[in-house]
Amino acid sequence: MQEKQEQRKSTDLICFWCFSLFQAFFFCISIYALLNGNPNKLGVPYDPDHSSCGFDLEQYKYIYFTTPSNNFLYRTVCLSECPNTQQITKLQCSPNSIVKSCQINPSVTNISESILAYPSEAYNSQICLPKNPDYLNEIKEFIVPSVNQKIGSGLRDLKWIILAISLISVIISVIVLLFIEKYSTHIFWGYFVIIILSLFSLCLFGAQQYYSSQEQLKLNQQLETYQIITFANSLQISQKLYQIVMIISIIAVMLSIIYAIYLKSQTTLLNLFIKVGGDFIKSNIACIIAPVVGSIMIMIYSFIWIEQQLYLLSNLKIQDNKYPYFQIDLTQDIQVLMIMNFLIFIWTLAFIIGLIEYVTSGMVCEWYYQQGNRMNFEKKNILSDLIQYHIGSIALGSMLITIFKFIKQILNSTKICQGFYNRIILAISKHNYVIMHIQPNHFLDCGIIVRELIIKEIDTYNKIGELGQTFLGISRLSMALCCQSICMLVIQDHPYSIILSLYCFVIAYSITSLFISLYGQSSEAIYMLYLYSQNHLSQEDNPQCTITLQLVFNQLNDNINQMQ
């Protein structure tokens, strides 16, 4: 084993350069967005000359419809304050090419040049809403920003709330790590309770918003101001979105209950398998530093990405339109950049998780092969090896694992395309990081070794090999859904709270993966090292099976005997 370690060399280096190029592209786009966008312009109204009220015209932040009649709603002007009476002679406004004067001129001979004074009230610090129901009914479809601007302005105003709520996952993860050994069964079933309650609350929220918008569609022009505004907002919210949310939530609740019933018979085995990793963690309590550092990296990168999205969303192109909220929109090029940057963001999160899993696997290898004062495994600097030799393999592995994750779950549960599953899917997993510490091969070469080990013990592996991933998946899903539900509750007044809460979900999901993988990854790493030692090491070099892992095998045999 020692001889093989001395042959360590750089692996999958081209993937590291590809990853670096994508990161360079990401930050170049960030600089471009910073130079050409401004989030303060998101969601604000514009006068007919494309000057933004409250930004370009800093002292005049309210848009006012001077002629609130169907064919003349383009006649708008920015005001410093909204008139609250009809008895005025002049508006406090900034004239433009359409409304050239601020003098009140209720012309009846030429309505296209009239400037009316009417009682109004400020709404959302942007619009002077007429108190006259007839006027309100005329303008209601023209006082709502586009979807992109609405989401962008919401993200701008709520980004710190989103990031703060995402940090809840760190607190919960640390608490779980402290008590998982003692209360593993309670925590496991608690995860299912959180998943079901979170999905149920998501379903209720979607139903509430859907029926609320349905009711608003029945409104007539005699409604009060705030109801007209609610109606106007509902025009920009897709009712199909709420229907989809309700349907998905109901299906997910049912599947969660079915899955919980299925796992009930596996609870003892799963808890024992998770405690396999506990043997390592108790001996290496400093390993918790790795997920803490990873969480900081994820939070910083997420903040950069959110800021970048805001500046890209505000990089708008002027349209041939003079209505207050319809004058600017995203170009197709900017939309493509946003999609590409989102994919880079996901790859980067997976890369950070991969780094932590590689480091955890290395620490497990050192611990496993040094049991009983054995010195079979040469101790090396894990971080040095990572940076010097294997960072390209982490870049490749994180991308492939993310792409094939859901395919693997579908094939494993449905038992279809087993040839493809055995040849390809089994060779793409986090187990490769474990073998990489023993045999310094490329990611896919390590995957071939993993596949051979698994196929030789396929029956046992199918029963316990994925227990760590099962626990990890349930843990991070429950915490991510919990954070998303809290986020929706806090920002529920925003029309797009469901969409904005997805930011909480993605960040919390990634952070939870770092902490809970200490148990999931370490348990699976010990199991893979056991398989590798049985097949590749001599009796002298092969350390004995850990006591907890032997308990897992005993429990597995008991389950088989009970079934027979």
C-alpha positions as CSV (number, residue, x, y, z in Angstrom):
1,M,0.0,0.0,0.0
2,Q,2.8,2.3,0.8
3,E,4.4,1.8,-2.6
4,K,1.2,2.8,-4.3
5,Q,1.0,6.0,-2.3
6,E,4.4,7.1,-3.4
7,Q,3.2,7.0,-7.1
8,R,0.7,9.7,-6.4
9,K,0.3,12.2,-9.2
10,S,-2.1,14.9,-10.5
11,T,-5.4,13.4,-11.6
12,D,-8.1,14.8,-13.9
13,L,-6.2,18.1,-14.1
14,I,-8.0,19.2,-17.2
15,C,-11.3,19.2,-15.2
16,F,-9.7,21.6,-12.7
17,W,-8.8,24.0,-15.5
18,C,-12.3,23.7,-16.9
19,F,-13.7,24.5,-13.5
20,S,-11.3,27.4,-13.1
21,L,-12.4,28.8,-16.5
22,F,-16.0,28.6,-15.5
23,Q,-15.2,30.5,-12.2
24,A,-13.3,33.1,-14.2
25,F,-16.3,33.5,-16.5
26,F,-18.5,33.8,-13.4
27,F,-16.5,36.6,-11.9
28,C,-16.1,38.4,-15.3
29,I,-19.9,38.4,-15.6
30,S,-20.0,39.7,-12.0
31,I,-17.8,42.6,-12.9
32,Y,-19.8,43.3,-16.1
33,A,-23.0,43.2,-14.0
34,L,-21.6,45.6,-11.4
35,L,-20.6,48.1,-14.1
36,N,-23.8,48.0,-16.0
37,G,-26.6,47.3,-13.5
38,N,-28.1,48.9,-10.4
39,P,-30.5,46.9,-8.1
40,N,-32.0,50.2,-6.9
41,K,-33.7,50.5,-10.3
42,L,-35.5,47.2,-9.9
43,G,-39.3,47.5,-9.6
44,V,-39.4,51.3,-9.8
45,P,-41.7,53.2,-12.2
46,Y,-40.5,55.2,-15.2
47,D,-41.8,58.4,-16.8
48,P,-42.3,58.6,-20.6
49,D,-38.7,59.7,-21.1
50,H,-37.4,56.5,-19.4
51,S,-36.3,58.3,-16.3
52,S,-36.8,56.3,-13.2
53,C,-38.8,57.9,-10.4
54,G,-36.8,58.0,-7.2
55,F,-33.5,57.1,-8.8
56,D,-32.8,59.1,-11.9
57,L,-35.2,61.7,-10.5
58,E,-34.2,61.3,-6.9
59,Q,-36.5,63.9,-5.4
60,Y,-39.5,62.7,-7.4
61,K,-40.3,59.1,-6.4
62,Y,-44.0,58.8,-7.1
63,I,-45.5,58.1,-10.5
64,Y,-48.8,59.9,-11.2
65,F,-51.3,59.3,-14.0
66,T,-52.2,62.8,-15.1
67,T,-55.0,61.5,-17.4
68,P,-56.4,58.3,-15.9
69,S,-58.4,57.3,-19.0
70,N,-57.9,54.1,-20.9
71,N,-56.2,55.5,-24.0
72,F,-54.0,58.0,-22.2
73,L,-52.4,56.0,-19.4
74,Y,-49.0,56.8,-20.9
75,R,-49.4,60.3,-19.7
76,T,-47.5,60.0,-16.4
77,V,-45.1,62.2,-14.4
78,C,-42.9,61.7,-11.4
79,L,-44.0,63.6,-8.2
80,S,-42.3,64.5,-5.0
81,E,-45.5,64.0,-3.1
82,C,-49.0,62.7,-3.9
83,P,-51.9,65.2,-3.9
84,N,-54.5,64.5,-1.3
85,T,-57.1,66.9,-2.6
86,Q,-58.6,68.1,-5.8
87,Q,-58.2,71.7,-4.8
88,I,-54.7,72.4,-6.1
89,T,-53.3,74.3,-9.1
90,K,-49.9,72.8,-9.6
91,L,-48.3,69.4,-9.1
92,Q,-44.9,69.0,-7.4
93,C,-43.5,67.2,-10.5
94,S,-40.6,66.8,-12.9
95,P,-41.9,67.6,-16.4
96,N,-41.1,65.3,-19.4
97,S,-41.7,65.3,-23.1
98,I,-45.3,64.1,-22.7
99,V,-46.3,66.1,-19.6
100,K,-44.5,69.3,-20.3
101,S,-46.1,71.3,-17.4
102,C,-47.0,70.7,-13.8
103,Q,-49.8,73.2,-14.0
104,I,-53.3,71.6,-13.5
105,N,-55.2,71.8,-16.7
106,P,-58.5,69.8,-16.7
107,S,-59.1,70.4,-20.4
108,V,-62.3,69.0,-21.8
109,T,-61.7,70.1,-25.4
110,N,-58.5,68.1,-25.7
111,I,-58.2,65.3,-23.2
112,S,-54.8,64.2,-24.6
113,E,-53.3,67.3,-23.0
114,S,-55.3,67.4,-19.8
115,I,-53.6,67.3,-16.4
116,L,-56.1,66.3,-13.7
117,A,-55.8,66.8,-10.0
118,Y,-57.5,64.1,-7.8
119,P,-57.2,62.9,-4.2
120,S,-54.6,60.1,-4.0
121,E,-52.6,58.1,-1.6
122,A,-49.0,56.8,-1.8
123,Y,-48.7,53.0,-2.4
124,N,-45.5,51.1,-2.0
125,S,-43.5,54.4,-2.0
126,Q,-43.9,54.4,-5.7
127,I,-47.4,55.2,-7.0
128,C,-50.0,57.9,-6.3
129,L,-53.2,55.8,-6.3
130,P,-56.4,57.7,-7.0
131,K,-59.1,57.3,-4.4
132,N,-61.7,57.5,-7.1
133,P,-62.8,53.8,-7.9
134,D,-63.3,54.6,-11.6
135,Y,-59.7,55.9,-11.9
136,L,-58.4,52.9,-10.0
137,N,-60.2,50.5,-12.3
138,E,-58.6,52.2,-15.3
139,I,-55.0,52.0,-14.1
140,K,-55.0,48.7,-12.1
141,E,-53.3,46.6,-14.9
142,F,-50.6,49.2,-15.4
143,I,-49.2,49.6,-11.9
144,V,-47.5,46.2,-11.4
145,P,-43.9,45.6,-12.3
146,S,-42.9,42.7,-14.5
147,V,-42.2,39.3,-12.9
148,N,-38.4,39.7,-13.3
149,Q,-38.5,43.1,-11.6
150,K,-40.8,42.0,-8.9
151,I,-38.6,39.0,-8.0
152,G,-35.5,41.2,-8.3
153,S,-36.8,43.9,-6.0
154,G,-38.0,41.3,-3.6
155,L,-34.5,39.6,-3.6
156,R,-32.9,43.0,-3.1
157,D,-35.1,43.9,-0.1
158,L,-35.1,40.4,1.5
159,K,-31.6,39.0,0.7
160,W,-30.3,39.5,4.3
161,I,-33.4,37.7,5.7
162,I,-32.9,34.9,3.2
163,L,-29.2,34.5,4.2
164,A,-30.0,34.8,7.9
165,I,-32.7,32.1,7.8
166,S,-30.4,29.8,5.8
167,L,-28.0,30.0,8.8
168,I,-30.6,28.2,10.9
169,S,-29.6,25.0,9.1
170,V,-26.1,25.4,10.6
171,I,-27.5,25.7,14.2
172,I,-29.8,22.7,13.6
173,S,-27.0,20.6,12.1
174,V,-24.7,21.3,15.0
175,I,-27.4,20.3,17.5
176,V,-28.0,17.1,15.5
177,L,-24.3,16.2,15.6
178,L,-24.2,16.7,19.3
179,F,-27.2,14.4,20.1
180,I,-27.3,11.9,17.2
181,E,-25.4,9.2,19.0
182,K,-27.8,9.2,22.0
183,Y,-31.1,10.0,20.2
184,S,-30.6,8.7,16.7
185,T,-34.0,7.0,16.4
186,H,-35.8,10.1,17.7
187,I,-33.9,12.4,15.3
188,F,-34.5,10.1,12.4
189,W,-38.3,10.1,12.9
190,G,-38.2,13.7,13.7
191,Y,-36.8,14.3,10.2
192,F,-39.9,12.7,8.7
193,V,-42.2,14.8,10.9
194,I,-40.4,17.9,9.8
195,I,-40.6,16.9,6.1
196,I,-44.3,16.1,6.3
197,L,-45.2,19.3,8.3
198,S,-43.1,21.4,5.9
199,L,-44.7,20.0,2.8
200,F,-48.1,20.3,4.4
201,S,-47.5,23.9,5.2
202,L,-46.3,24.5,1.7
203,C,-49.5,23.0,0.4
204,L,-51.7,25.1,2.7
205,F,-49.8,28.2,1.7
206,G,-50.2,27.4,-2.0
207,A,-53.9,26.8,-1.5
208,Q,-54.4,30.0,0.4
209,Q,-52.6,32.1,-2.3
210,Y,-54.5,30.3,-5.1
211,Y,-58.0,30.8,-3.6
212,S,-57.1,34.3,-2.5
213,S,-56.2,35.2,-6.1
214,Q,-59.3,33.5,-7.3
215,E,-61.5,35.7,-5.1
216,Q,-59.7,38.8,-6.3
217,L,-60.6,38.0,-9.9
218,K,-64.3,38.6,-9.0
219,L,-63.7,42.1,-7.8
220,N,-65.5,45.0,-9.4
221,Q,-64.7,48.7,-9.5
222,Q,-66.5,49.5,-6.3
223,L,-63.7,48.0,-4.1
224,E,-61.5,49.8,-1.7
225,T,-58.0,50.9,-2.7
226,Y,-56.1,48.1,-1.0
227,Q,-58.3,45.5,-2.6
228,I,-57.7,46.9,-6.1
229,I,-54.0,46.7,-5.4
230,T,-54.3,43.1,-4.3
231,F,-56.2,42.4,-7.5
232,A,-53.5,44.1,-9.6
233,N,-50.8,42.1,-7.9
234,S,-52.6,38.9,-8.5
235,L,-52.6,39.5,-12.2
236,Q,-48.9,39.0,-12.2
237,I,-49.0,35.8,-10.2
238,S,-49.4,32.5,-12.1
239,Q,-52.3,30.6,-10.6
240,K,-50.8,27.5,-12.2
241,L,-47.8,27.9,-10.0
242,Y,-49.9,27.6,-6.9
243,Q,-51.7,24.6,-8.4
244,I,-48.4,22.9,-9.1
245,V,-47.2,23.6,-5.6
246,M,-50.3,22.1,-4.1
247,I,-50.1,19.0,-6.2
248,I,-46.4,18.4,-5.7
249,S,-46.7,18.9,-2.0
250,I,-49.6,16.4,-1.6
251,I,-47.8,13.8,-3.7
252,A,-44.5,14.4,-1.7
253,V,-46.4,14.0,1.6
254,M,-47.9,10.7,0.5
255,L,-44.5,9.5,-0.8
256,S,-42.8,10.5,2.5
257,I,-45.3,8.6,4.5
258,I,-44.9,5.5,2.3
259,Y,-41.1,5.8,2.5
260,A,-41.3,6.1,6.3
261,I,-43.4,3.0,6.6
262,Y,-40.8,1.2,4.4
263,L,-37.9,2.3,6.5
264,K,-39.6,1.4,9.8
265,S,-38.3,-2.2,9.5
266,Q,-34.8,-0.8,8.7
267,T,-34.6,1.7,11.6
268,T,-32.4,-0.5,13.8
269,L,-30.0,-1.3,11.0
270,L,-29.8,2.3,9.8
271,N,-29.1,3.6,13.3
272,L,-26.3,1.1,13.8
273,F,-24.8,1.9,10.5
274,I,-24.8,5.7,11.2
275,K,-23.1,4.9,14.5
276,V,-20.3,3.2,12.5
277,G,-19.2,6.7,11.7
278,G,-19.6,7.7,15.3
279,D,-16.5,5.6,16.2
280,F,-14.4,7.8,13.9
281,I,-16.0,11.1,15.0
282,K,-15.5,10.4,18.7
283,S,-11.8,9.9,18.0
284,N,-11.4,12.9,15.7
285,I,-13.7,15.6,17.2
286,A,-11.7,18.2,15.2
287,C,-13.3,16.9,12.0
288,I,-16.2,19.3,12.7
289,I,-13.9,22.1,11.6
290,A,-14.2,21.0,7.9
291,P,-18.0,21.5,7.6
292,V,-17.8,24.8,9.5
293,V,-15.2,26.1,6.9
294,G,-17.3,24.7,4.1
295,S,-20.4,26.5,5.4
296,I,-18.6,29.8,5.5
297,M,-17.4,29.2,1.9
298,I,-21.0,28.4,0.8
299,M,-22.5,31.5,2.5
300,I,-19.8,33.8,1.0
301,Y,-20.3,32.4,-2.5
302,S,-24.1,32.5,-2.2
303,F,-23.9,36.1,-1.2
304,I,-21.8,36.9,-4.2
305,W,-24.2,35.0,-6.5
306,I,-27.2,36.7,-5.1
307,E,-25.6,40.1,-5.6
308,Q,-24.6,39.1,-9.1
309,Q,-28.2,38.0,-9.9
310,L,-29.5,41.4,-8.7
311,Y,-27.1,43.3,-10.9
312,L,-27.9,41.1,-13.9
313,L,-31.6,41.5,-13.3
314,S,-31.2,45.3,-13.2
315,N,-29.1,45.3,-16.5
316,L,-32.3,46.1,-18.4
317,K,-32.9,47.2,-22.0
318,I,-35.3,50.1,-22.8
319,Q,-38.4,48.9,-24.7
320,D,-40.5,51.0,-27.1
321,N,-43.2,51.6,-24.4
322,K,-44.2,54.5,-22.3
323,Y,-46.2,52.9,-19.5
324,P,-44.5,53.2,-16.1
325,Y,-43.6,49.5,-15.5
326,F,-43.4,48.2,-19.1
327,Q,-40.5,50.3,-20.4
328,I,-37.6,48.0,-19.6
329,D,-37.0,44.3,-19.7
330,L,-34.2,41.7,-19.7
331,T,-32.6,40.9,-23.0
332,Q,-32.2,37.3,-24.1
333,D,-28.5,37.5,-23.7
334,I,-28.8,38.4,-20.0
335,Q,-31.3,35.6,-19.4
336,V,-28.8,33.1,-20.9
337,L,-26.0,34.5,-18.7
338,M,-28.2,34.1,-15.6
339,I,-29.0,30.5,-16.5
340,M,-25.3,29.7,-17.1
341,N,-24.3,31.4,-13.9
342,F,-26.9,29.4,-11.9
343,L,-25.4,26.2,-13.3
344,I,-21.9,27.4,-12.3
345,F,-23.3,28.2,-8.8
346,I,-24.7,24.7,-8.4
347,W,-21.5,23.1,-9.6
348,T,-19.5,25.3,-7.1
349,L,-21.7,24.2,-4.2
350,A,-21.3,20.6,-5.2
351,F,-17.5,21.2,-5.5
352,I,-17.3,22.7,-2.0
353,I,-19.3,19.7,-0.6
354,G,-16.9,17.4,-2.6
355,L,-13.9,19.0,-0.9
356,I,-15.3,18.4,2.5
357,E,-16.2,14.8,1.7
358,Y,-12.7,14.2,0.3
359,V,-11.1,15.6,3.5
360,T,-13.5,13.5,5.7
361,S,-12.6,10.4,3.7
362,G,-8.9,11.0,4.1
363,M,-9.3,11.4,7.9
364,V,-11.3,8.2,8.0
365,C,-8.6,6.3,6.0
366,E,-5.9,7.4,8.5
367,W,-8.0,6.4,11.5
368,Y,-9.1,3.1,10.0
369,Y,-5.7,1.8,9.1
370,Q,-4.1,3.0,12.3
371,Q,-6.3,0.9,14.6
372,G,-4.5,-1.2,17.2
373,N,-1.3,0.8,16.7
374,R,-0.9,-0.5,13.1
375,M,1.0,1.8,10.8
376,N,0.1,0.2,7.5
377,F,-1.3,3.5,6.1
378,E,1.3,6.2,5.5
379,K,0.0,9.4,7.1
380,K,0.1,12.3,4.7
381,N,-1.1,15.9,4.6
382,I,-4.6,15.5,3.2
383,L,-5.0,19.2,2.2
384,S,-1.6,19.2,0.5
385,D,-2.5,16.1,-1.5
386,L,-5.9,17.6,-2.4
387,I,-4.4,20.8,-3.7
388,Q,-1.4,19.3,-5.3
389,Y,-2.9,16.2,-6.9
390,H,-6.6,15.6,-6.7
391,I,-8.5,18.9,-6.9
392,G,-9.3,18.2,-10.6
393,S,-10.8,14.9,-9.6
394,I,-13.0,16.7,-7.0
395,A,-14.2,19.1,-9.8
396,L,-15.0,16.2,-12.1
397,G,-16.6,14.0,-9.3
398,S,-18.8,16.8,-7.9
399,M,-20.2,17.5,-11.4
400,L,-20.8,13.8,-12.3
401,I,-22.3,12.9,-8.9
402,T,-24.7,15.9,-9.1
403,I,-25.8,15.0,-12.6
404,F,-26.3,11.3,-11.9
405,K,-27.6,11.6,-8.4
406,F,-31.3,11.5,-9.3
407,I,-30.8,9.0,-12.2
408,K,-29.1,6.7,-9.6
409,Q,-32.0,7.0,-7.2
410,I,-34.6,6.2,-9.9
411,L,-32.7,3.2,-11.3
412,N,-32.0,1.9,-7.8
413,S,-35.6,2.1,-6.7
414,T,-37.2,0.8,-10.0
415,K,-34.6,-1.8,-10.7
416,I,-34.7,-0.9,-14.4
417,C,-31.6,-0.7,-16.7
418,Q,-29.6,-2.7,-14.3
419,G,-26.8,-3.2,-16.8
420,F,-26.3,0.6,-17.1
421,Y,-26.6,0.9,-13.3
422,N,-23.9,-1.7,-12.7
423,R,-21.5,-0.5,-15.3
424,I,-21.8,3.3,-15.1
425,I,-23.8,4.5,-12.0
426,L,-21.9,2.4,-9.5
427,A,-18.6,3.8,-10.8
428,I,-19.8,7.4,-10.1
429,S,-20.1,8.0,-6.3
430,K,-18.6,9.5,-3.3
431,H,-16.9,6.2,-2.5
432,N,-14.3,7.1,-5.2
433,Y,-12.9,9.7,-2.8
434,V,-12.1,6.9,-0.3
435,I,-10.2,4.8,-2.9
436,M,-8.4,7.9,-4.1
437,H,-6.6,8.1,-0.8
438,I,-5.4,4.5,-1.1
439,Q,-4.7,4.3,-4.8
440,P,-3.9,7.7,-6.4
441,N,-5.9,7.1,-9.6
442,H,-8.3,9.3,-11.6
443,F,-11.8,9.7,-10.4
444,L,-13.3,7.2,-12.9
445,D,-10.5,4.7,-12.4
446,C,-11.3,4.7,-8.7
447,G,-14.9,4.3,-9.7
448,I,-14.0,1.0,-11.5
449,I,-12.4,-0.3,-8.3
450,V,-15.5,0.8,-6.3
451,R,-17.8,-0.9,-8.8
452,E,-15.8,-4.2,-8.6
453,L,-15.9,-4.1,-4.8
454,I,-19.7,-3.4,-4.7
455,I,-20.6,-6.1,-7.3
456,K,-18.7,-8.8,-5.3
457,E,-20.9,-7.9,-2.3
458,I,-23.9,-6.6,-4.2
459,D,-26.5,-8.3,-1.9
460,T,-25.0,-6.8,1.3
461,Y,-24.4,-3.5,-0.4
462,N,-28.0,-3.2,-1.5
463,K,-29.1,-3.6,2.1
464,I,-26.6,-1.4,4.0
465,G,-24.3,0.3,1.4
466,E,-26.7,3.1,0.8
467,L,-27.9,3.6,4.4
468,G,-25.6,6.5,4.9
469,Q,-26.9,8.2,1.8
470,T,-30.5,7.5,2.9
471,F,-29.9,9.2,6.3
472,L,-28.0,12.1,4.6
473,G,-30.8,12.6,2.1
474,I,-33.5,12.6,4.7
475,S,-31.5,14.9,7.0
476,R,-30.7,17.6,4.4
477,L,-34.2,17.5,2.8
478,S,-35.9,18.0,6.2
479,M,-33.7,20.9,7.2
480,A,-33.9,22.6,3.8
481,L,-37.7,22.3,3.8
482,C,-37.8,23.6,7.4
483,C,-35.7,26.7,6.4
484,Q,-37.9,27.2,3.3
485,S,-41.1,27.1,5.4
486,I,-39.7,29.6,7.9
487,C,-38.6,31.8,5.1
488,M,-42.1,31.7,3.5
489,L,-43.7,32.5,6.8
490,V,-41.4,35.6,7.3
491,I,-41.8,36.9,3.7
492,Q,-45.3,35.7,3.0
493,D,-46.5,39.2,2.2
494,H,-44.4,39.3,-0.9
495,P,-46.3,38.0,-4.0
496,Y,-43.4,35.7,-5.0
497,S,-42.5,34.4,-1.6
498,I,-42.6,30.8,-2.9
499,I,-39.9,31.6,-5.5
500,L,-37.8,33.7,-3.2
501,S,-37.9,31.0,-0.5
502,L,-36.2,28.6,-2.9
503,Y,-33.0,30.5,-2.3
504,C,-33.2,29.5,1.4
505,F,-33.8,25.9,0.3
506,V,-30.8,25.6,-2.0
507,I,-28.4,27.2,0.5
508,A,-29.7,25.3,3.6
509,Y,-29.6,22.0,1.6
510,S,-25.9,22.6,0.8
511,I,-24.9,23.6,4.3
512,T,-26.8,20.6,5.8
513,S,-25.0,18.3,3.4
514,L,-21.6,19.4,4.9
515,F,-22.5,18.7,8.5
516,I,-24.6,15.5,8.2
517,S,-22.1,14.0,5.7
518,L,-19.7,13.7,8.7
519,Y,-21.8,10.7,9.7
520,G,-23.1,9.6,6.3
521,Q,-19.7,9.8,4.5
522,S,-17.6,8.4,7.4
523,S,-19.9,5.4,7.9
524,E,-19.8,4.6,4.1
525,A,-16.1,5.2,4.0
526,I,-15.5,2.7,6.8
527,Y,-17.6,0.2,5.0
528,M,-15.8,0.7,1.7
529,L,-12.4,0.4,3.4
530,Y,-13.6,-2.8,4.9
531,L,-14.5,-4.2,1.4
532,Y,-11.2,-2.9,0.0
533,S,-9.2,-4.5,2.8
534,Q,-10.9,-7.8,2.4
535,N,-10.1,-7.9,-1.4
536,H,-6.8,-6.1,-1.8
537,L,-4.8,-6.4,1.5
538,S,-2.9,-9.3,3.0
539,Q,-4.1,-10.7,6.4
540,E,-1.2,-8.9,8.1
541,D,-2.1,-5.5,6.7
542,N,-5.8,-5.9,7.0
543,P,-7.2,-4.3,10.2
544,Q,-10.0,-6.0,12.0
545,C,-13.6,-4.9,11.3
546,T,-14.7,-2.2,13.7
547,I,-17.0,-3.4,16.5
548,T,-19.9,-1.2,15.4
549,L,-19.6,-2.4,11.8
550,Q,-19.7,-6.0,13.0
551,L,-22.9,-5.2,14.9
552,V,-24.3,-4.0,11.5
553,F,-23.4,-7.3,9.9
554,N,-25.0,-9.2,12.9
555,Q,-28.2,-7.2,12.7
556,L,-28.3,-7.8,8.9
557,N,-28.0,-11.6,9.5
558,D,-30.7,-11.4,12.1
559,N,-33.0,-9.6,9.6
560,I,-32.4,-12.3,7.0
561,N,-33.1,-15.1,9.5
562,Q,-36.3,-13.4,10.5
563,M,-37.4,-13.2,6.9
564,Q,-36.7,-16.8,6.4
